Amino acid sequence: MGFDATPETIQAAGVQAAELATELRGADCGSPVNELTAAIPGTEASGAGMSYATTWAAALASWCEDADEFGSSLSRAAMSYRTADDNARTEVVRHEPKLGGPL
C-alpha cells in the first residue's frame, strides 16, 4: 500500500500551476476582438465586441489569480505533508529503542 500523491508530486503540480498562470497572464485575449470591433465601428456588434473583449480579459486575469492561489495552496499542502512526515519519523526513531524491533 502506498500513496498515489507524494509531497514531491503535489509540490511539482503547485509549481506548474503557478508557471502556467504566469505564462497566461501575458496573453492579450481581448486584442483580436477589439480589432474586429474597429472594423465595424458604430454597429451593435462593435459595442458588444468591446464589452466582450473587456469581460474576457477580466475573466482571464481572475482565472490566473485563482490558478496562482491554487498553486500556492498545493505548495503549502506539500510542505505540511513533509513536516508531518518528518515529525512522525522523529517520533518513531525516538521510540525505537523502547519497541525493540528493527526500524
N, C-alpha and C positions, 0 to 999 in steps of 0.2 A: 504494500500500500504506500502511496506517495501522493505528493501534491502535483496537480497539473500546472498550477501557477506558483512560481517561486518569487521571492523578493527581487531577484535579478530580472525576471521577465516582466514583472509589474513595473519596475523602475525603467526598463527599456521602453515599455509602452507609454509611460509618462513622458519620457524624453521625446519620443516620436510624435506624440500629440502636440507637444509644445513647438516642436520644429515645424510641423505641418501648419499649425496656426500662424506661426511667424511667416512662413512662405506664402500662405494665402492672404495674409493681411495686406500684402503689397499689390494684390490684384485690383484692377480698376474695372469692376464688372459693370459699372454704370456708363462708362465711356461709349461703348458700341451703341447703347440705346440712345444716348444723347446725340450721337452722330445721326441716327435715324430721325430723331425729332427735329434736328436742324434742317434736314432735307425736306421736311413737310411743315414749315412754320405756319402758325396760325390755325392749324386744324385741331379738331378734338383729339385726334390720335397723338398729335405733338404734345399736348398738355398731359395726356395720360402717360406718354412715354417718359416725360420728365419726372412725373410723380413716381413711376415705376423704377426709374434709374436711382432715384434718391432712396426709395424704400429698399431696393435690392442692396445698395451699398451699405445701408444701415443694418440690414439683416446679416450681411456677411461680417461686418465689424462685430456685431453681437455674437455671432457663431464663433468667431476667432477668440473672443474673450472667454466664452464658455469652454472652448477647447483648451485654452491656456489653463483655466481653473481645473478642468478635468485632469490635465497632465500633472498639475501641481498636487492634486489630490492623490493620484496614483503614486507619485514620488513620496508623499508623506506616508501613505499606506505601506510602501516598501520599507521605508525607514522604521516604521512602527513594528513591522514583522521582524526585521533584523534585530531590533532592540529586544523584542520578546524572545527571539531565538537565543540571543546572547545571554540574556538573563536566565533562561531555562538551562542553558549549557553550564553556566556558572554554578547554579544550584545543584545540578546533577554531579558535577565534579566535586563540589564541596561536600556532598553527602556520600560520595562513592566509597570512602573508607568504612563508613558505617554499614553499608549494604553488603560488603564483602564479595561482590561479584565483579566480573570484568566489565569495564566500560571503555 
